[in-house]
Amino acid sequence: MKKCTHCGASNANTAKFCNECGNALTTIATAKSESELPKKTTTGLDIEKLEHTINVLQGKRQADVMFVLDCTGSMQGEIDAIRDAITAFADTIESDGVRVRVGLVEFRDRLINEEHRVLKFAGEPFTNNSAAFRKEIAALIATGGGDEPESSLDAIMLALRQPFNPDSNKVIVLVTDAPPHIPDKETKNIEQVIAKIQSVGVQQLYLVIPTQDSNSQVYLKLLEGTRGLAFELGKGEDFRSRAESFKRTLMSLGKTISTATR
């Protein structure tokens, strides 16, 4: 029998909607008997086990998505796109049953003393509040960077040090129109970054880069460290048209993340 997680009513295994409250029934198999659920002990109900069981029964999946964003002078369109589309991006993921938190590392060129930075939301690097995220993104200004390349690999290393939820899929999204410094201020080679990606246990890595630029194709080696894809960054000097292109990429990315999150 399928047990409705909303009202507790029992339904036939073939039912898709509860015959009592009408809510959709989870496709995850429910417990066969009450003996499989957490029991009261002398110290009371085991809340942690109960919450875990509820999450399993409801099929809840979680993802922590850390953007690593090039904020040099040519990237205003992409900054605007993330600001404007972050709510729709999160909704795209959550509509498929994935609870998502987002964060962002901004970077430029550390070799000319432009340090990278983790945005904070009430003191934390991740948030599930789209309005708070939009507010911080709105304060970002595309400036600096000097000549190519930029400090993207160091920025990824900073992103990998953030406190991801151990129960969530760890997702890194790099967005840049420039190749990386190799070596950089911290990172000696790309193999060092691949090893860190693997040791942290990143489940998904996405690159939004000029995929046809031979100097930027070195980023593709990062995909050897985990599951992921490369998306084409919009072309052209008009940052408004690039912003619209990147918004479409964000929607595709959101769907890809929700599908890949287990």
MOHURA-V914871 format. One record per residue. RES is the residue in three letters. BURIAL is I if it has 9 or more other ideal C-beta (glycine too) atoms within 8 Angstrom, else O. D_FIRST is the distance of its C-alpha to the first C-alpha in Angstrom with 2 decimals. Layout:
{{RES,BURIAL,D_FIRST} {RES,BURIAL,D_FIRST}}
This chain:
{{MET,O,0.00} {LYS,I,3.81} {LYS,I,6.40} {CYS,I,9.66} {THR,O,12.50} {HIS,O,15.02} {CYS,O,14.34} {GLY,O,11.45} {ALA,I,9.76} {SER,O,6.17} {ASN,I,5.62} {ALA,O,5.13} {ASN,O,5.00} {THR,O,8.68} {ALA,I,9.17} {LYS,O,11.76} {PHE,O,12.62} {CYS,I,11.39} {ASN,O,12.40} {GLU,O,14.06} {CYS,O,16.03} {GLY,O,16.04} {ASN,I,15.70} {ALA,O,14.51} {LEU,I,11.11} {THR,I,11.74} {THR,O,11.60} {ILE,O,11.66} {ALA,O,8.99} {THR,I,7.72} {ALA,I,9.03} {LYS,O,7.94} {SER,O,9.98} {GLU,O,12.51} {SER,O,15.14} {GLU,O,14.39} {LEU,O,15.32} {PRO,O,19.05} {LYS,O,20.80} {LYS,O,23.81} {THR,O,26.99} {THR,O,30.50} {THR,O,31.02} {GLY,O,27.96} {LEU,O,24.65} {ASP,I,24.57} {ILE,O,24.46} {GLU,O,24.87} {LYS,O,21.86} {LEU,I,19.77} {GLU,O,21.05} {HIS,O,20.40} {THR,I,16.72} {ILE,I,16.43} {ASN,O,18.41} {VAL,I,16.31} {LEU,I,13.00} {GLN,I,15.09} {GLY,I,16.75} {LYS,O,20.15} {ARG,I,23.13} {GLN,I,26.70} {ALA,I,30.16} {ASP,I,33.66} {VAL,I,36.10} {MET,I,39.78} {PHE,I,42.31} {VAL,I,45.64} {LEU,I,47.97} {ASP,I,51.56} {CYS,I,53.45} {THR,I,56.85} {GLY,O,58.99} {SER,I,57.52} {MET,I,53.88} {GLN,I,54.00} {GLY,I,51.94} {GLU,I,49.01} {ILE,I,49.26} {ASP,I,49.19} {ALA,I,46.23} {ILE,I,44.05} {ARG,I,45.12} {ASP,O,44.40} {ALA,I,41.18} {ILE,I,39.36} {THR,I,37.15} {ALA,I,36.11} {PHE,I,35.70} {ALA,I,33.30} {ASP,O,31.42} {THR,I,31.08} {ILE,I,29.39} {GLU,I,27.18} {SER,O,26.04} {ASP,I,24.16} {GLY,O,22.36} {VAL,I,25.08} {ARG,I,26.84} {VAL,I,30.51} {ARG,I,33.75} {VAL,I,37.11} {GLY,I,40.55} {LEU,I,43.89} {VAL,I,46.91} {GLU,I,50.06} {PHE,I,52.78} {ARG,I,56.22} {ASP,I,58.89} {ARG,I,59.28} {LEU,O,62.43} {ILE,O,64.23} {ASN,O,62.78} {GLU,I,59.92} {GLU,O,57.21} {HIS,I,53.49} {ARG,O,51.32} {VAL,I,47.72} {LEU,I,46.86} {LYS,O,45.57} {PHE,I,43.29} {ALA,O,43.85} {GLY,O,45.16} {GLU,O,42.16} {PRO,I,42.07} {PHE,I,38.58} {THR,I,37.29} {ASN,I,34.36} {ASN,O,36.87} {SER,I,38.09} {ALA,O,40.98} {ALA,I,42.27} {PHE,I,42.11} {ARG,I,43.98} {LYS,O,46.64} {GLU,I,47.42} {ILE,I,47.49} {ALA,O,49.87} {ALA,O,52.35} {LEU,I,52.55} {ILE,O,55.69} {ALA,I,56.29} {THR,O,59.54} {GLY,I,61.37} {GLY,I,60.46} {GLY,O,63.91} {ASP,O,63.96} {GLU,O,61.08} {PRO,I,59.31} {GLU,I,57.11} {SER,I,55.38} {SER,I,51.89} {LEU,I,51.25} {ASP,I,52.25} {ALA,I,49.91} {ILE,I,46.96} {MET,I,47.88} {LEU,I,47.86} {ALA,I,44.42} {LEU,I,43.09} {ARG,O,44.34} {GLN,I,42.23} {PRO,O,39.46} {PHE,I,36.30} {ASN,I,33.04} {PRO,O,31.99} {ASP,O,28.31} {SER,I,29.36} {ASN,I,30.52} {LYS,I,34.32} {VAL,I,35.83} {ILE,I,39.59} {VAL,I,41.14} {LEU,I,44.89} {VAL,I,46.87} {THR,I,50.56} {ASP,O,53.37} {ALA,I,55.51} {PRO,I,55.61} {PRO,I,55.30} {HIS,I,58.10} {ILE,I,58.23} {PRO,O,59.20} {ASP,I,58.31} {LYS,O,59.12} {GLU,O,56.29} {THR,I,54.86} {LYS,O,57.12} {ASN,O,55.22} {ILE,I,51.98} {GLU,O,50.86} {GLN,I,50.81} {VAL,I,48.27} {ILE,I,46.09} {ALA,I,46.12} {LYS,I,45.12} {ILE,I,42.23} {GLN,I,40.90} {SER,O,41.55} {VAL,I,39.77} {GLY,O,36.71} {VAL,I,36.75} {GLN,I,33.84} {GLN,I,35.30} {LEU,I,38.95} {TYR,I,40.23} {LEU,I,43.91} {VAL,I,45.34} {ILE,I,48.88} {PRO,I,51.67} {THR,I,50.24} {GLN,O,53.44} {ASP,I,55.73} {SER,O,56.88} {ASN,O,57.47} {SER,I,53.87} {GLN,O,52.29} {VAL,I,52.62} {TYR,I,49.45} {LEU,I,47.50} {LYS,O,48.05} {LEU,I,45.70} {LEU,I,42.79} {GLU,O,43.52} {GLY,I,42.05} {THR,I,38.52} {ARG,O,36.36} {GLY,I,37.83} {LEU,O,39.83} {ALA,I,43.20} {PHE,I,43.61} {GLU,I,47.00} {LEU,I,48.67} {GLY,I,50.42} {LYS,O,54.10} {GLY,O,57.14} {GLU,O,59.12} {ASP,O,57.69} {PHE,I,55.12} {ARG,O,53.67} {SER,I,52.77} {ARG,I,51.44} {ALA,I,49.30} {GLU,I,47.72} {SER,I,47.15} {PHE,I,45.55} {LYS,I,43.22} {ARG,O,41.85} {THR,I,41.55} {LEU,I,39.59} {MET,I,37.01} {SER,I,36.67} {LEU,I,36.49} {GLY,I,33.72} {LYS,I,31.55} {THR,I,32.48} {ILE,I,31.58} {SER,I,28.11} {THR,O,27.43} {ALA,I,28.88} {THR,I,27.18} {ARG,O,24.47}}
